[in-house]
Amino acid sequence: MENYRMDRTIVSKSSFEVADDHVTFYKDKTPLERLNYACSLINSIFNSNPEMKVDRTNTSARKHAKSI
C-alpha cells in the first residue's frame, strides 16, 4: 500500500478569534444569502454544481433501523 501524506499547502493556521469570526460575517446576511453560501460550500466539498442531478445509486432505506 502506498504511503499517503497530507497536503500541507492547503492548511492554514489562525487564532481562535479569527477562526470564530464567521459568526460576525454571517450575522448581517439575509437567510437567502446564508443558504446560497451553504449551497456553494456543499457543492465545493462534493465537487458538483447545482445543475447536476443527485446520484442515488448508493442510497438505501430500511424500515426498521434497530435491525441494522
C-alpha positions as CSV (number, residue, x, y, z in Angstrom):
1,M,0.0,0.0,0.0
2,E,1.3,3.5,-0.9
3,N,2.1,6.0,1.8
4,Y,-0.4,8.8,1.9
5,R,0.7,12.2,3.1
6,M,-1.4,15.2,3.9
7,D,-1.1,18.1,1.5
8,R,0.1,20.9,3.9
9,T,-0.1,23.6,1.3
10,I,-3.9,23.9,1.7
11,V,-3.9,24.1,5.6
12,S,-3.5,27.5,7.3
13,K,-3.0,28.5,10.9
14,S,-5.2,31.1,12.6
15,S,-6.1,32.1,16.1
16,F,-9.4,31.1,17.7
17,E,-10.7,34.7,17.4
18,V,-10.0,34.8,13.6
19,A,-11.5,31.3,13.1
20,D,-14.6,32.3,15.1
21,D,-15.1,35.4,13.0
22,H,-17.5,33.6,10.7
23,V,-20.3,34.4,13.2
24,T,-19.9,38.1,12.6
25,F,-19.6,37.6,8.8
26,Y,-22.9,35.7,8.5
27,K,-24.8,37.7,11.2
28,D,-25.6,40.6,8.8
29,K,-26.6,38.3,5.9
30,T,-30.1,37.5,4.9
31,P,-31.3,33.9,5.2
32,L,-31.3,33.6,1.4
33,E,-27.7,34.7,1.3
34,R,-26.7,32.3,4.1
35,L,-28.4,29.4,2.1
36,N,-26.5,30.4,-1.0
37,Y,-23.2,30.3,0.9
38,A,-24.2,26.9,2.4
39,C,-25.0,25.6,-1.1
40,S,-21.7,26.8,-2.6
41,L,-19.8,25.1,0.3
42,I,-21.6,21.8,-0.2
43,N,-21.0,22.0,-3.9
44,S,-17.3,22.6,-3.4
45,I,-17.0,19.7,-0.9
46,F,-18.7,17.2,-3.2
47,N,-17.2,18.7,-6.4
48,S,-20.6,19.3,-8.0
49,N,-22.7,22.1,-9.3
50,P,-26.4,23.0,-8.7
51,E,-27.4,21.8,-12.2
52,M,-26.1,18.2,-11.6
53,K,-28.6,15.5,-10.6
54,V,-28.1,13.7,-7.4
55,D,-26.5,10.2,-7.7
56,R,-28.9,8.0,-5.8
57,T,-27.4,4.6,-6.7
58,N,-25.7,4.1,-3.3
59,T,-28.6,5.2,-1.1
60,S,-30.8,2.7,0.7
61,A,-33.6,2.9,3.3
62,R,-34.7,0.3,5.9
63,K,-38.0,0.0,7.6
64,H,-36.5,-1.0,11.0
65,A,-33.5,1.0,12.0
66,K,-32.8,-1.2,15.1
67,S,-32.1,-4.3,13.0
68,I,-29.1,-2.7,11.3
